[in-house]
Amino acid sequence: MLRRWEQEQRESGNQAFPGKGHQTSELEEITRLKRELKRAHTDIEILKKATAYFAKETR
């Protein structure tokens, strides 16, 4: 087990054990993109409601 850990540390360096908040750069980017996507969906919903409100008001 220790040899496997040593080998993983040598091969991957700081990215070897990505648990407890130490994510790989790919996982960090995926998390960031998911957050951005969620915000974009929220913005779209707000704009849809605003458009419906103002369309109703002009009639």
QUIKALIN-V903044 format. One line per field, one symbol per residue. ss: DSSP state (a for helix, b for strand, c for the rest). phi: phi as a letter, one per 30 degrees, with the letter a starting at -180 (. if undefined). burial: I if it has 16 or more other C-alpha atoms within 10 Angstrom, else O. Layout:
ss=???
phi=???
burial=???
//
This chain:
ss=caaaaaaaaaaaaaacccccccccaaaaaaaaaaaaaaaaaaaaaaaaaaaaaaaaacc
phi=.ddddddddddcidddbddhicddddddddddddddddddddddddddddddddddddd
burial=OOOOOOOOOOOOOOOIOOOOOOOOOOOOOOOOOOOOOOOOOOOOOOOOOOOOOOOOOOO
//
